């Protein structure tokens, strides 16, 4: 890789993958560790193979060091993501988890949650519960759920889930990339034409962009 390419790549946001798990020990968590982490690795592989940065390099994913079954592991993942310049996160789980203990609470990055549609359907329960928790805390999150029921232990990502993951990742990367940058007349009035005005607060408060308007 050329030095110029390296500098370009360093400026792009990474995608954080959060494998969340039922934290109860004595056989519950232990039985789910491999499947949960394998799902996270499969998501990372899909995104890296399918998406590119503007300079043509593959998108980078950062996976939490361990499955997230409680507050301490969620905090460790958040610290790793911050140090790795993660700009958006995807939470992956095949099981029930303690929602408010395992959710991504960083208010500055876009989030998605994939609740695995297995034969036991606990991923669906977690997805509904944690999305409610996100809504209660005012943290928008994109819910992902497959149409077809899969066998327990399966680590294959169905086509419809792949499409949803890629759609979220593209939008999340775009939002993360423009965060903190300064743009001129973005979505505002030009030459007195007000046909497509975007509220400044959307850019300033949600996307954290510095915006200026030409009068």
SVG drawing of the C-alpha trace seen along z (x, -y; Angstrom):
<svg xmlns="http://www.w3.org/2000/svg" viewBox="-40 -37 44 63">
<polyline fill="none" stroke="black" stroke-width="0.4" points="0.0,0.0 1.3,-3.5 1.8,-5.9 -0.8,-8.2 -3.3,-5.3 -2.4,-4.6 -3.2,-8.2 -6.5,-8.1 -7.5,-4.8 -6.6,-6.1 -9.2,-8.9 -12.1,-6.5 -14.4,-5.3 -14.4,-1.6 -17.4,0.6 -17.6,2.0 -19.1,5.5 -20.6,6.3 -21.3,10.0 -23.8,10.0 -24.6,13.0 -26.7,14.3 -24.3,13.6 -25.6,16.4 -22.9,18.9 -22.9,22.6 -23.6,23.8 -25.8,21.1 -23.2,18.6 -20.7,21.3 -23.0,23.0 -23.5,19.9 -19.9,18.4 -18.8,20.1 -22.0,19.3 -22.2,15.7 -18.6,14.9 -18.9,16.8 -21.9,14.7 -19.9,11.5 -17.0,12.8 -19.4,13.7 -20.8,10.1 -17.3,8.6 -16.3,10.8 -19.5,9.9 -18.9,6.1 -15.2,6.3 -15.8,8.2 -18.7,6.2 -17.9,2.6 -15.1,0.2 -13.9,-3.2 -13.7,-6.1 -10.1,-5.2 -11.0,-1.7 -9.7,0.0 -11.9,2.6 -14.0,1.4 -12.4,2.3 -14.3,4.0 -13.4,4.2 -14.8,7.0 -15.1,6.8 -12.4,8.9 -15.0,11.0 -18.7,11.6 -20.7,9.0 -22.7,10.4 -22.7,7.4 -21.8,3.8 -18.0,4.4 -17.7,6.1 -19.8,3.5 -17.6,0.8 -14.4,2.7 -15.9,2.9 -16.7,-0.8 -13.2,-1.7 -11.7,0.5 -14.0,-1.0 -13.1,-4.6 -9.4,-3.8 -9.9,-2.1 -11.9,-5.1 -15.1,-3.1 -17.8,-5.3 -20.8,-2.9 -21.7,0.3 -23.6,3.5 -24.8,5.7 -25.2,9.4 -26.9,12.0 -28.5,15.4 -29.9,15.4 -31.6,13.6 -29.3,11.0 -29.8,8.4 -30.6,5.4 -29.6,2.4 -26.4,4.1 -25.2,5.0 -26.5,2.3 -24.4,-0.3 -24.9,-3.6 -22.6,-5.8 -24.9,-8.7 -22.5,-9.8 -22.5,-6.7 -25.2,-5.1 -26.3,-1.6 -27.9,1.5 -29.0,4.7 -29.3,8.1 -31.4,10.5 -30.8,14.0 -34.0,15.7 -33.3,19.2 -35.7,22.1 -35.8,21.0 -36.4,17.3 -34.6,15.7 -32.9,13.3 -36.3,11.9 -37.1,11.3 -33.8,9.5 -34.2,7.4 -37.6,6.2 -36.5,5.5 -33.2,3.7 -34.8,1.6 -37.3,0.5 -34.5,-0.4 -32.8,-2.4 -36.0,-4.3 -36.5,-5.0 -33.0,-6.4 -33.4,-8.4 -30.7,-6.4 -31.9,-5.5 -31.1,-2.0 -31.8,0.0 -33.4,3.4 -32.5,6.3 -34.3,9.6 -34.4,12.4 -37.6,13.7 -36.7,17.4 -36.2,19.4 -32.7,20.9 -31.5,23.9 -29.9,23.2 -26.1,23.0 -26.3,21.8 -23.8,19.1 -25.0,18.5 -26.3,15.0 -29.5,15.2 -29.7,13.0 -32.3,10.7 -30.2,10.1 -27.2,9.5 -29.0,6.8 -30.2,5.1 -26.7,5.2 -25.2,3.7 -27.8,1.0 -27.2,-0.1 -23.4,0.1 -23.5,-2.1 -25.7,-4.8 -23.8,-4.5 -20.4,-4.9 -21.6,-8.0 -22.9,-9.6 -19.8,-8.7 -17.5,-10.1 -19.1,-13.5 -19.3,-13.8 -17.1,-16.7 -16.4,-18.1 -17.5,-21.5 -19.8,-21.9 -21.1,-24.9 -24.8,-25.3 -25.6,-21.6 -29.3,-21.2 -30.0,-24.9 -31.4,-27.8 -29.4,-28.7 -30.3,-31.9 -33.6,-32.2 -34.8,-28.8 -36.3,-26.9 -37.3,-23.7 -35.2,-21.3 -34.4,-22.8 -33.0,-20.5 -33.2,-21.6 -29.8,-22.8 -30.2,-21.0 -30.1,-17.7 -26.6,-18.4 -25.4,-20.1 -26.8,-18.0 -27.2,-14.5 -24.4,-14.4 -22.2,-16.9 -21.3,-18.9 -20.4,-22.5 -22.7,-24.1 -22.7,-27.5 -25.3,-29.0 -24.7,-31.3 -27.3,-34.1"/>
</svg>
